[in-house]
Amino acid sequence: MKTSFFKRKEPLTDTQLLMTISICIFIVMYVLAITLLGGGFLRVKQIFDMLNDNASLIIVACGLTIVMIGGGIDISVGAVTSLVVMSCVLYLNDGGNIFVSVLLALGIGLAFGVVHGFLISYLEIQPFIVTLAGMFFARGMTTILSVNPQKVNHEAFAELRNAKIEISWLGYTAKNGNTMPAKIEIGVVIAIVCVILALILLKYLRLGRGFYAVGGNQRSALMLGINVKRTRFLSYVLSGLLSGISGYVFLMHTGAGNATNADGMEMNAIAAAIIGGTLLTGGVGTVVGSFFGVLILTTIKKIVVTSGLNAPWWQSITTGGMLCFFILLQSVVLSRRAKKKKT
């Protein structure tokens, strides 16, 4: 009996393939930016700045990815993030405890997640309608609370916000001779932890595999003994919880709250998830892909600004073009892959 030294590798799943494509496109895009534009793209600090500015978006994209894998959608995440920011600002400025403010953020996010999950999973109302109502409600509440833009005047919170991890050897020397170290905010650490935990959930735990099964085919999931309603319910609970965490991370980055906080975040999160390989039809996706989807979106915007196109509509146009490109690419790749399987 002959034994082969090399084991036959299993073919990539749709999730792995789309994620790999997204990672490769990000690398190619960033290398081209370094080659053609130079400037800030030559510094490692640029990557850290991108992460610092988008830590809250990464967290929201994780929650939205889980919901989309389960075959749902949640367009309220940006509004919930904004409400969390404004609520925590008012509480902290009223002399509140920093630990309780964290619980407040998590509580608001969980409340929206539980309500959305119940209405969608157990009352079988369309996810778009439910989360649209949640978005309007959260935005309305934020507007009521935010009479004027307010900064957080809280000593303990200021210490938390100013706490950063400095990596001097990855910094650069400015023209005036001063060394500018690369800094990582605490929010980035929280975002990376959320990505890792979500990855473990989706890849190794039964609940995570249930999300894929429900999003892929609900009837098959029922035949496998999966509680479809509970699984969908928990996907929205997790999305709400991550929106609460995102709101607090957003506040740690900005240090202030107003009615326009996180405006458009839900659309950016959906775009990042799709670019990262998550399908709107459900059953396919990964938080790692969504993480790189956020980086791709940010890189596009920085390329547009560095190219001298500072008008905000150019960023929207390029983002829309890139989103259409990825949707078309996914469609072509998956259709060709399906044809090969049939043959």
Wavefront OBJ file of the C-alpha trace (Angstrom):
o trace
v 0.000 0.000 0.000
v 1.505 3.311 -1.142
v 1.313 6.355 1.104
v 1.804 9.842 -0.205
v 4.093 12.143 1.741
v 1.989 15.134 0.758
v -1.623 15.113 1.786
v -4.147 16.384 -0.699
v -5.262 19.848 0.247
v -8.950 20.561 0.558
v -10.237 23.212 -1.872
v -10.908 26.657 -0.447
v -14.461 27.334 0.657
v -16.334 30.305 -0.790
v -15.706 32.197 2.452
v -11.961 31.521 2.392
v -11.673 32.336 -1.315
v -13.453 35.697 -1.083
v -11.497 36.632 2.041
v -8.215 35.788 0.312
v -9.166 37.929 -2.686
v -9.921 40.890 -0.383
v -6.615 40.548 1.464
v -4.672 40.344 -1.809
v -6.453 43.387 -3.240
v -5.661 45.397 -0.101
v -1.973 44.465 -0.311
v -1.790 45.321 -4.029
v -3.652 48.590 -3.492
v -1.391 49.671 -0.628
v 1.786 48.712 -2.506
v 0.619 50.753 -5.507
v -0.136 53.694 -3.199
v 3.400 53.474 -1.778
v 4.916 53.226 -5.254
v 2.905 55.936 -6.997
v 2.075 58.384 -4.209
v 4.694 57.778 -1.498
v 4.322 60.356 1.276
v 2.482 59.082 4.327
v 1.995 55.650 2.766
v 5.732 55.012 3.252
v 5.356 55.213 7.025
v 4.112 52.382 9.220
v 2.428 55.080 11.290
v -0.094 55.438 8.444
v -1.454 51.949 9.126
v -1.765 52.713 12.836
v -3.573 55.976 12.088
v -6.008 54.093 9.856
v -6.710 51.639 12.670
v -7.070 54.404 15.280
v -9.567 56.294 13.126
v -11.638 53.226 12.274
v -11.574 51.037 15.401
v -15.288 51.630 16.047
v -16.138 50.847 12.407
v -14.222 47.562 12.631
v -16.258 46.544 15.688
v -19.571 47.449 14.044
v -18.543 45.604 10.870
v -17.934 42.458 12.972
v -21.474 42.565 14.344
v -22.975 43.278 10.946
v -20.975 40.437 9.397
v -22.457 37.979 11.900
v -25.979 39.175 11.075
v -25.350 39.027 7.312
v -23.879 35.517 7.540
v -27.143 34.510 9.224
v -29.098 35.926 6.289
v -30.179 39.185 7.940
v -29.314 42.869 7.828
v -28.983 45.583 10.482
v -28.959 49.204 9.325
v -29.332 50.632 12.827
v -25.749 50.041 13.991
v -24.518 53.558 13.233
v -27.477 55.208 14.970
v -27.093 52.952 18.027
v -23.394 53.845 18.159
v -24.306 57.546 18.069
v -26.889 57.156 20.847
v -24.350 55.324 23.024
v -21.813 58.123 22.499
v -24.239 60.892 23.449
v -25.689 59.016 26.426
v -22.231 58.302 27.857
v -21.142 61.922 27.344
v -24.110 63.235 29.330
v -23.683 60.616 32.046
v -19.955 61.240 32.495
v -20.367 65.025 32.481
v -22.961 64.623 35.219
v -20.260 63.093 37.434
v -20.936 59.471 36.581
v -18.682 56.520 37.250
v -16.536 55.365 34.324
v -17.294 51.679 34.964
v -21.034 52.358 35.010
v -20.683 54.310 31.748
v -19.290 51.161 30.123
v -22.278 49.180 31.424
v -24.576 51.921 30.086
v -23.041 51.568 26.624
v -23.373 47.781 26.675
v -26.927 48.033 28.025
v -28.104 50.359 25.253
v -26.570 48.142 22.585
v -28.043 44.973 24.098
v -31.497 46.571 24.407
v -31.592 47.358 20.686
v -30.217 43.921 19.827
v -32.799 42.091 21.941
v -35.735 44.106 20.552
v -34.566 43.742 16.958
v -33.855 40.046 17.397
v -37.250 39.337 18.977
v -39.247 41.212 16.329
v -37.311 39.649 13.453
v -36.872 36.091 14.721
v -40.038 35.394 16.695
v -42.575 37.780 15.111
v -41.033 37.285 11.650
v -41.025 40.946 10.660
v -38.679 41.897 7.827
v -35.169 42.774 9.135
v -34.871 45.878 6.973
v -38.098 47.363 8.354
v -37.289 46.562 11.980
v -33.743 47.914 11.892
v -34.855 50.945 9.865
v -37.291 51.755 12.662
v -34.496 51.203 15.170
v -32.249 53.554 13.222
v -34.850 56.343 13.189
v -35.572 55.856 16.890
v -31.901 55.933 17.883
v -31.172 58.986 15.715
v -34.197 60.766 17.143
v -33.149 60.026 20.718
v -29.614 61.193 19.966
v -30.942 64.491 18.601
v -33.064 65.021 21.711
v -30.095 64.379 24.000
v -27.576 66.430 22.031
v -28.760 70.016 22.439
v -25.208 71.166 21.707
v -21.971 69.324 20.886
v -20.352 68.417 24.211
v -16.880 67.347 25.225
v -16.365 64.859 28.017
v -15.122 66.610 31.159
v -14.240 63.625 33.300
v -10.797 63.052 34.795
v -10.841 59.242 34.833
v -12.189 59.098 31.276
v -9.520 61.561 30.112
v -6.828 59.243 31.496
v -8.394 56.284 29.706
v -8.676 58.216 26.449
v -5.091 59.450 26.575
v -3.697 55.990 27.296
v -1.890 54.846 24.150
v 0.642 52.182 23.272
v 3.717 53.897 21.815
v 6.107 52.070 19.489
v 9.031 54.451 18.975
v 11.022 52.329 16.517
v 8.066 52.273 14.116
v 7.773 56.060 14.151
v 9.534 58.613 11.957
v 11.572 61.786 12.289
v 9.796 64.993 11.304
v 11.411 67.881 9.405
v 11.975 69.773 12.659
v 14.005 66.832 14.007
v 11.394 65.585 16.469
v 10.682 61.855 16.587
v 7.024 60.979 15.987
v 6.332 57.546 17.508
v 3.640 55.256 16.177
v 0.740 55.144 18.634
v -2.029 52.608 19.066
v -5.153 53.655 20.934
v -6.869 51.374 23.442
v -9.836 51.251 21.073
v -7.736 49.449 18.468
v -6.832 46.761 20.995
v -10.531 46.354 21.823
v -11.378 46.143 18.114
v -8.756 43.447 17.466
v -9.993 41.462 20.476
v -13.554 41.682 19.086
v -12.357 40.415 15.692
v -10.508 37.491 17.298
v -13.450 36.522 19.529
v -15.896 36.775 16.604
v -13.547 34.647 14.489
v -13.381 31.970 17.197
v -17.174 32.053 17.527
v -17.795 31.646 13.799
v -15.101 29.048 13.145
v -15.008 26.827 16.204
v -18.250 27.138 18.175
v -21.555 25.460 17.425
v -23.437 28.767 17.486
v -21.135 30.217 14.838
v -21.606 27.216 12.567
v -25.322 27.653 13.146
v -25.162 31.190 11.707
v -23.647 29.808 8.489
v -26.221 27.009 8.319
v -29.195 29.329 8.860
v -27.892 31.872 6.354
v -27.158 29.186 3.780
v -30.451 27.297 3.946
v -32.977 27.538 6.758
v -34.724 24.279 5.879
v -31.461 22.365 5.934
v -30.601 24.025 9.241
v -33.903 22.836 10.713
v -33.231 19.297 9.506
v -29.859 19.443 11.263
v -31.642 20.231 14.520
v -30.627 23.904 14.672
v -33.032 26.257 16.422
v -33.320 28.795 13.596
v -35.282 31.423 15.523
v -32.924 31.409 18.491
v -29.870 31.503 16.226
v -31.145 34.530 14.302
v -32.157 36.182 17.570
v -28.646 35.774 18.981
v -27.065 37.211 15.821
v -28.933 40.486 16.404
v -28.122 40.436 20.108
v -24.415 40.172 19.254
v -24.739 42.951 16.687
v -26.377 45.206 19.270
v -23.738 44.364 21.883
v -20.922 45.178 19.449
v -22.671 48.435 18.526
v -22.589 49.374 22.209
v -18.875 48.584 22.404
v -18.339 50.530 19.188
v -20.046 53.581 20.692
v -17.721 53.623 23.684
v -14.648 53.133 21.481
v -15.893 55.955 19.253
v -16.188 58.185 22.317
v -12.675 57.276 23.475
v -11.372 58.360 20.066
v -13.278 61.643 19.699
v -13.844 62.629 23.341
v -17.077 64.411 22.417
v -20.628 63.771 21.317
v -23.129 65.416 18.964
v -26.118 64.506 16.808
v -23.999 63.692 13.753
v -21.739 61.130 15.452
v -21.230 57.960 13.370
v -23.294 59.410 10.543
v -23.246 56.913 7.661
v -21.405 54.278 9.698
v -23.989 51.598 8.910
v -23.452 52.047 5.161
v -19.671 51.936 5.563
v -19.991 48.786 7.683
v -22.170 47.078 5.068
v -19.724 48.121 2.338
v -16.758 46.820 4.362
v -18.480 43.483 4.974
v -19.348 43.040 1.291
v -15.855 44.057 0.156
v -14.485 41.579 2.703
v -16.415 38.737 1.078
v -19.682 38.589 3.035
v -22.681 37.885 0.814
v -26.012 39.633 1.341
v -27.711 36.308 0.618
v -26.153 34.808 3.754
v -24.080 31.743 4.539
v -20.749 33.186 3.349
v -18.432 35.636 5.100
v -15.810 36.173 7.761
v -14.888 38.946 10.184
v -11.278 38.856 9.001
v -12.493 39.761 5.526
v -14.583 42.584 6.973
v -11.518 43.836 8.861
v -9.621 44.105 5.575
v -12.740 45.572 3.976
v -12.497 48.486 6.423
v -8.809 48.901 5.576
v -9.605 48.884 1.837
v -12.250 51.587 2.253
v -9.888 53.718 4.344
v -7.027 53.259 1.881
v -9.261 54.341 -0.998
v -10.223 57.520 0.838
v -6.610 58.325 1.683
v -5.543 57.732 -1.923
v -8.268 60.096 -3.135
v -7.227 62.816 -0.664
v -3.502 62.358 -1.381
v -4.249 62.655 -5.107
v -5.622 66.154 -4.497
v -9.327 65.292 -4.822
v -10.367 66.781 -1.483
v -14.060 67.242 -2.281
v -16.129 64.772 -0.210
v -18.097 63.511 -3.197
v -14.965 62.011 -4.757
v -14.634 59.696 -1.758
v -18.271 58.629 -2.163
v -17.828 58.041 -5.890
v -14.701 55.924 -5.455
v -16.273 53.968 -2.584
v -19.350 53.259 -4.703
v -17.198 52.212 -7.644
v -15.109 49.896 -5.491
v -18.243 48.352 -3.952
v -19.707 47.663 -7.412
v -16.374 46.162 -8.484
v -16.310 43.755 -5.550
v -19.954 42.716 -6.021
v -19.258 41.998 -9.694
v -16.039 40.163 -8.824
v -17.800 38.004 -6.236
v -20.571 37.171 -8.696
v -18.126 36.155 -11.431
v -15.882 34.111 -9.109
v -18.730 32.229 -7.442
v -20.586 31.548 -10.696
v -17.440 30.120 -12.343
v -16.773 28.092 -9.212
v -20.317 26.679 -9.300
v -19.926 25.683 -12.958
v -16.678 23.848 -12.209
v -18.353 21.918 -9.387
v -21.139 20.791 -11.732
v -18.649 19.564 -14.302
l 1 2 3 4 5 6 7 8 9 10 11 12 13 14 15 16 17 18 19 20 21 22 23 24 25 26 27 28 29 30 31 32 33 34 35 36 37 38 39 40 41 42 43 44 45 46 47 48 49 50 51 52 53 54 55 56 57 58 59 60 61 62 63 64 65 66 67 68 69 70 71 72 73 74 75 76 77 78 79 80 81 82 83 84 85 86 87 88 89 90 91 92 93 94 95 96 97 98 99 100 101 102 103 104 105 106 107 108 109 110 111 112 113 114 115 116 117 118 119 120 121 122 123 124 125 126 127 128 129 130 131 132 133 134 135 136 137 138 139 140 141 142 143 144 145 146 147 148 149 150 151 152 153 154 155 156 157 158 159 160 161 162 163 164 165 166 167 168 169 170 171 172 173 174 175 176 177 178 179 180 181 182 183 184 185 186 187 188 189 190 191 192 193 194 195 196 197 198 199 200 201 202 203 204 205 206 207 208 209 210 211 212 213 214 215 216 217 218 219 220 221 222 223 224 225 226 227 228 229 230 231 232 233 234 235 236 237 238 239 240 241 242 243 244 245 246 247 248 249 250 251 252 253 254 255 256 257 258 259 260 261 262 263 264 265 266 267 268 269 270 271 272 273 274 275 276 277 278 279 280 281 282 283 284 285 286 287 288 289 290 291 292 293 294 295 296 297 298 299 300 301 302 303 304 305 306 307 308 309 310 311 312 313 314 315 316 317 318 319 320 321 322 323 324 325 326 327 328 329 330 331 332 333 334 335 336 337 338 339 340 341 342 343
